[in-house]
Amino acid sequence: MNREIRFTKMQAFGNDYVYIDTLTQELSNLSELAKFVSSRHFGICSDGMILVCPSETADFRMRVFNPDGTEAEMCGNAVRSVGKLVYEKGFTKKSEVSIETLGGIKKIYLDIKDGHVFNITANIGQPILEASKVPAVTRSERFIDKTIILDGRKFSTTAISLGNPHCVSFVDDLDELDLEKYGPLMENNELFPQRINAEFCEVTDRQNLKLRTWERGTGETLACATGCSTCVVGGVLTDRCDRRVFVKQIGGTTLIEWREDDGCIYMTAPSEIVFDGTLYLPDHILN
């Protein structure tokens, strides 16, 4: 691996990642590399590292690494951003792109104006509702509106998989919720043997939700598109919201549609390239 690596910093409503292509570059020691690039003081500072790779089954392959060095299965904001990145950087001329992830192949639709991508829609497929496949521990086939007690407080929680494990707990006091307390307790709860991405959601009305997300291996993020999707699926399953909903997060609002015709989830929102750069790797990454 070379000491110098080219990268692109992107953000989607403040959910920021360092994107590195392995189409033209070789990488190794990926876990340590992810920790380094994500570091605020020693690296670039981000919610994680995204690799854009060749694929034998899709147009491209995406790998997601958390700041703690663990690899995640999927990220909705990242997969949309990869769609924009490969077009803007000239790796494809397609306006519809397929991207392989550990959570399956996702379809990306690019809205292009004057040669630039200004909005991205991702079809992330059908949610996985079987509790055993989330995985979540329960005697029921599905983990829907189950009561979880965290430090004495009860949460009504629904767990699903979108290629990676998520749960949503509906609350009435989202702005007052101590996410630093309850986020880690939910993420590491024994009911979720592979840990979980924890969403806490407040219903404004049937077409509008508010969300805060505690991401597995990351902490609170300003936006999470799969988290938005989880809220809508959980809201529909418990009759709290409609199938087409605007989900407001700290970083911005994402449109989520859980369509009845194909059962798939479609997420629509912008993503922005912040800057390109060259990363000079320290010896402990190279060795």
For each residue, the residues with C-beta under 8 A, 3 or more apart:
1: 5 26 27 28 29 281 285 286
2: 5 25 26
3: 280 281 286
4: 278 279 280 281
5: 1 2 20 25 27 278 279 281
6: 20 21 25 276 277 278 279
7: 18 19 20 37 44 276 277 278 279
8: 18 19 20 85 89 273 275 276 277
9: 16 17 18 19 44 46 273 274 275 276 277
10: 16 17 19 81 84 85 271 272 273 274
11: 14 15 16 17 271 272 274
12: 15 16 77 78 80 81 223 225 251 269 270 271 272
13: 77 222 223 249 251 252 253 254 269
14: 11 221 222 223 250 251 252
15: 11 12 47 77 78 221 222 223 224 225 251
16: 9 10 11 12 45 46 47 274
17: 9 10 11 46 47 48 49 50 75 77 78 81
18: 7 8 9 37 38 44 46 48 49 50
19: 7 8 9 10 50 51 52 81 82 85
20: 5 6 7 8 25 27 37 49 50 51 52
21: 6 24 25 51 52 53 89 91
22: 25 26 27 51 52 53 54
23: 52 53 54 60 91
24: 21
25: 2 5 6 20 21 22
26: 1 2 22
27: 1 5 20 22 30 33 51
28: 1 33
29: 1 32 33 285 286
30: 27 33 34 49 51 63 65 71
31: 34 35 65 69 70 71
32: 29 35 36 69 284 285
33: 27 28 29 30 36 37 49 65 281 285
34: 30 31 37 38 48 49 65 66 67 69
35: 31 32 38 39 43 67 68 69
36: 32 33 39 42 43 281 282 285
37: 7 18 20 33 34 43 44 46 49 279
38: 18 34 35 43 44 45 46 47 48 49 66 67
39: 35 36 42 43 44 45 67
40: 43 45
41:
42: 36 39
43: 35 36 37 38 39 40 46 279
44: 7 9 18 37 38 39 277 279
45: 16 38 39 40
46: 9 16 17 18 37 38 43 49 67
47: 15 16 17 38 67 215 218 221
48: 17 18 34 38 64 65 66 67 72 75 78 218
49: 17 18 20 30 33 34 37 38 46 64 65
50: 17 18 19 20 62 63 64 65 75 78 81 82
51: 19 20 21 22 27 30 62 63 65
52: 19 20 21 22 23 60 61 62 82 85 86 91
53: 21 22 23 60 61 62 63
54: 22 23 60 61
55: 58 59 60 61 99 100
56:
57: 100 105
58: 55 61 98 99 100 105
59: 55 86 92 94 97 98 99
60: 23 52 53 54 55 82 86 91 92 97 98 99 100
61: 52 53 54 55 58 99 100 101
62: 50 51 52 53 78 79 82 99 100 101
63: 30 50 51 53 71 101 102
64: 48 49 50 71 72 73 74 75 78 101 102
65: 30 31 33 34 48 49 50 51 69 70 71 72
66: 34 38 48 69 70 71 72 215 216 217 218
67: 34 35 38 39 46 47 48 217 218
68: 35 217 218
69: 31 32 34 35 65 66
70: 31 65 66 217
71: 30 31 63 64 65 66 102
72: 48 64 65 66 75 102 164 216 217
73: 64 101 102 103 163 164
74: 64 79 101 102 103 104 106 124 162 163 164 226
75: 17 48 50 64 72 78 79 164 224 225 226
76: 79 80 122 124 162 224 225 226 227 228 229 267
77: 12 13 15 17 80 81 223 224 225 269 271
78: 12 15 17 48 50 62 64 75 81 82
79: 62 74 75 76 82 83 99 101 106 108 122 124
80: 12 76 77 83 84 108 120 121 122 225 267 269 271
81: 10 12 17 19 50 77 78 84 85 120 271
82: 19 50 52 60 62 78 79 85 86 99 108
83: 79 80 86 87 97 99 108 109 110 117 120 122
84: 10 80 81 87 88 110 117 120 271 273
85: 8 10 19 52 81 82 88 89 91 273
86: 52 59 60 82 83 89 91 92 97
87: 83 84 90 91 92 93 94 95 97 110 112 117
88: 84 85 116 117 273
89: 8 21 85 86
90: 87
91: 21 23 52 60 85 86 87
92: 59 60 86 87 97
93: 87
94: 59 87 97 110
95: 87 109 110 112
96: 107 108 109 110
97: 59 60 83 86 87 92 94 107 108 110
98: 58 59 60 105 106 107 108
99: 55 58 59 60 61 62 79 82 83 105 106 108
100: 55 57 58 60 61 62 104 105
101: 61 62 63 64 73 74 79 104 105 106 163
102: 63 64 71 72 73 74 163 164
103: 73 74 106 124 161 162 163 164
104: 74 100 101 125 163
105: 57 58 98 99 100 101
106: 74 79 98 99 101 103 122 123 124 125
107: 96 97 98 122 123
108: 79 80 82 83 96 97 98 99 120 121 122 123
109: 83 95 96 120 121 122 123
110: 83 84 87 94 95 96 97 117 119 120
111: 117 118 119 120 121
112: 87 95 115 116 117 118
113: 116 118
114:
115: 112
116: 88 112 113
117: 83 84 87 88 110 111 112 120 271
118: 111 112 113 270
119: 110 111 268 269 270
120: 80 81 83 84 108 109 110 111 117 268 269 270 271
121: 80 108 109 111 266 267 268
122: 76 79 80 83 106 107 108 109 225 266 267 268
123: 106 107 108 109 264 265 266
124: 74 76 79 103 106 162 163 226 229 264 265 266 267
125: 104 106 162 163 264 265
126: 262 263 264 265
127: 160 161 162 229 230 233 258 265
128: 133 134 160 161 162 163
129: 142 144 160 237
130: 133 134 141 142
131: 134 135 136 137 138 140 141 142 143 159
132: 135 136
133: 128 130 161
134: 128 130 131 143 159 160 161 165 167 192 196
135: 131 132 165 192 193 194
136: 131 132 143 159 165 167 191 192 196
137: 131 190 191 192 193
138: 131 142 143 146 191
139:
140: 131 143 144 146
141: 130 131
142: 129 130 131 138
143: 131 134 136 138 140 146 157 158 159 160 167 191
144: 129 140 158 234 237 238
145: 156 157 158 237 238
146: 138 140 143 156 157 158 159
147: 154 155 156 157
148: 154 155 157 169 186 189 191
149: 152 153 154 155
150: 153 155 182 185 186 189
151: 181 182 185
152: 149
153: 149 150 182
154: 147 148 149
155: 147 148 149 150 169 171 182 186
156: 145 146 147 169 170 238
157: 143 145 146 147 148 167 168 169 186
158: 143 144 145 146 167 168 230 233 234 237 238
159: 131 134 136 143 146 165 166 167 191 192 196
160: 127 128 129 134 143 166 167 230 233 234
161: 103 127 128 133 134 164 165 166
162: 74 76 103 124 125 127 128 166 226 229 230 265
163: 73 74 101 102 103 104 124 125 128 226
164: 72 73 74 75 102 103 161 197 216 226
165: 134 135 136 159 161 192 194 195 196 197 216
166: 159 160 161 162 196 197 198 199 226 227 229 230
167: 134 136 143 157 158 159 160 186 192 196 197 198 199 230 234
168: 157 158 199 200 201 227 230 231 233 234 235
169: 148 155 156 157 186 198 199 200 201
170: 156 201 202 203 234 235 238 240
171: 155 174 177 200 201 202
172: 202
173: 176 177 202
174: 171 177 200 201 202 210 211 212
175:
176: 173
177: 171 173 174 182 200 212
178: 181 182
179: 182 183 200 212 214 220
180: 183 184 220
181: 151 178 184 185
182: 150 151 153 155 177 178 179 185 186 198 200 214
183: 179 180 186 187 198 200 214 219 220
184: 180 181 187 188 214
185: 150 151 181 182 188 189
186: 148 150 155 157 167 169 182 183 189 192 196 198 214
187: 183 184 192 195 196 197 198 214 216
188: 184 185 192 195
189: 148 150 185 186 192 196
190: 137 193
191: 136 137 138 143 148 159
192: 134 135 136 137 159 165 167 186 187 188 189 195 196
193: 135 137 190
194: 135 165
195: 165 187 188 192 216 217
196: 134 136 159 165 166 167 186 187 189 192 216
197: 164 165 166 167 187 213 214 215 216 224 226 227 230
198: 166 167 169 182 183 186 187 213 214 216
199: 166 167 168 169 211 212 213 214 224 227 230 231 234
200: 168 169 171 174 177 179 182 183 211 212 213 214
201: 168 169 170 171 174 209 210 211 231 234 235
202: 170 171 172 173 174 209 210 211
203: 170 206 208 209 210 235 240 241
204: 208 209 210 248
205: 208
206: 203 240 241 242 245
207: 241 242 244 245 246
208: 203 204 205 245 246 247 248
209: 201 202 203 204 228 231 232 235 241 245 246 247 248
210: 174 201 202 203 204 247 248 249
211: 174 199 200 201 202 224 227 228 231 247 248 249
212: 174 177 179 199 200 220 249 250
213: 197 198 199 200 220 221 223 224 227 249
214: 179 182 183 184 186 187 197 198 199 200 219 220
215: 47 66 197 218 219 220 221 224 227
216: 66 72 164 165 187 195 196 197 198
217: 66 67 68 70 72 195
218: 47 48 66 67 68 215 221
219: 183 214 215
220: 179 180 183 212 213 214 215
221: 14 15 47 213 215 218 224
222: 13 14 15 249 250 251
223: 12 13 14 15 77 213 249 250 251 252 254
224: 15 75 76 77 197 199 211 213 215 221 227 228 249
225: 12 15 75 76 77 80 122 228 229 254 267 269
226: 74 75 76 124 162 163 164 166 197 229 230
227: 76 166 168 197 199 211 213 215 224 230 231 249
228: 76 209 211 224 225 231 232 247 249 254 256 267
229: 76 124 127 162 166 225 226 232 233 256 258 265 267
230: 127 158 160 162 166 167 168 197 199 226 227 233 234
231: 168 199 201 209 211 227 228 234 235 241 245 247 256
232: 209 228 229 235 236 241 243 245 247 256 258 265
233: 127 158 160 168 229 230 236 237 258 265
234: 144 158 160 167 168 170 199 201 230 231 237 238 240
235: 168 170 201 203 209 231 232 238 239 240 241 245
236: 232 233 239 240 241 242 243 258
237: 129 144 145 158 233 234
238: 144 145 156 158 170 234 235
239: 235 236
240: 170 203 206 234 235 236
241: 203 206 207 209 231 232 235 236 245
242: 206 207 236 245
243: 232 236 257 258 259 260
244: 207 255 256 257 258
245: 206 207 208 209 231 232 235 241 242 255 256 257
246: 207 208 209 253 254 255 256
247: 208 209 210 211 228 231 232 253 254 255 256
248: 204 208 209 210 211 252 253
249: 13 210 211 212 213 222 223 224 227 228 252 253 254
250: 14 212 222 223
251: 12 13 14 15 222 223
252: 13 14 223 248 249 269
253: 13 246 247 248 249 269
254: 13 223 225 228 246 247 249 267 268 269
255: 244 245 246 247 267 268 269
256: 228 229 231 232 244 245 246 247 265 266 267
257: 243 244 245 265 266 267 268
258: 127 229 232 233 236 243 244 263 264 265
259: 243 262 263 264 265 266
260: 243 263
261:
262: 126 259
263: 126 258 259 260
264: 123 124 125 126 258 259
265: 123 124 125 126 127 162 229 232 233 256 257 258 259
266: 121 122 123 124 256 257 259
267: 76 80 121 122 124 225 228 229 254 255 256 257
268: 119 120 121 122 254 255 257
269: 12 13 77 80 119 120 225 252 253 254 255
270: 12 118 119 120
271: 10 11 12 77 80 81 84 117 120
272: 10 11 12
273: 8 9 10 84 85 88 276
274: 9 10 11 16
275: 8 9
276: 6 7 8 9 273
277: 6 7 8 9 44
278: 4 5 6 7
279: 4 5 6 7 37 43 44
280: 3 4
281: 1 3 4 5 33 36 285 286
282: 36 285 286
283: 286 287
284: 32 287
285: 1 29 32 33 36 281 282
286: 1 3 29 281 282 283
287: 283 284
